[in-house]
């Protein structure tokens, strides 16, 4: 899995039971190796794009 671009993200998601948005919102300061903890403080969410001139229907 180490040769995959998102391998570490997938591994963390499996080990800690993270949802996709939680995994994508991770930051380095959320991990405390001494205490062996991972704090989930941010998440990424897809929302409707209300801009009538936008080329996509949703945005992050």
Wavefront OBJ file of the C-alpha trace (Angstrom):
o trace
v 0.000 0.000 0.000
v 3.010 2.326 0.448
v 3.444 2.673 -3.312
v -0.084 4.065 -3.678
v -0.511 7.847 -3.657
v -3.251 7.772 -1.023
v -2.009 4.654 0.773
v -1.331 6.308 4.126
v -4.686 8.076 4.033
v -6.487 4.794 3.353
v -4.542 3.061 6.121
v -5.376 5.795 8.646
v -9.021 5.655 7.600
v -9.151 1.916 8.188
v -7.267 1.939 11.487
v -9.117 4.874 13.039
v -12.486 4.375 11.317
v -12.463 7.774 9.627
v -15.096 8.955 7.190
v -13.893 10.301 3.825
v -14.390 13.973 4.772
v -12.600 13.490 8.093
v -9.637 11.804 6.417
v -9.359 14.547 3.797
v -9.472 17.236 6.496
v -6.556 15.805 8.500
v -3.638 18.068 9.375
v -0.214 17.135 10.706
v -0.788 18.821 14.057
v -3.768 16.512 14.675
v -1.408 13.568 15.282
v 0.331 13.213 18.653
v 2.843 10.349 18.427
v 3.757 10.495 22.125
v 0.155 10.103 23.278
v -0.690 7.905 20.255
v -3.771 9.974 19.478
v -5.323 11.526 16.406
v -7.648 14.518 16.844
v -10.313 15.065 14.199
v -10.903 18.826 14.138
v -11.626 19.483 10.457
v -13.594 17.809 7.703
v -14.138 18.396 3.999
v -17.689 18.588 2.731
v -19.145 18.806 -0.780
v -21.934 21.359 -1.122
v -24.212 22.602 -3.895
v -22.699 25.297 -6.056
v -25.277 28.092 -6.202
v -23.315 30.142 -8.750
v -25.386 30.026 -11.976
v -22.281 30.587 -14.107
v -20.254 27.791 -12.495
v -19.098 24.852 -14.592
v -19.694 22.345 -11.781
v -22.825 21.595 -9.740
v -20.967 21.050 -6.467
v -17.909 22.453 -4.708
v -15.758 21.581 -1.720
l 1 2 3 4 5 6 7 8 9 10 11 12 13 14 15 16 17 18 19 20 21 22 23 24 25 26 27 28 29 30 31 32 33 34 35 36 37 38 39 40 41 42 43 44 45 46 47 48 49 50 51 52 53 54 55 56 57 58 59 60
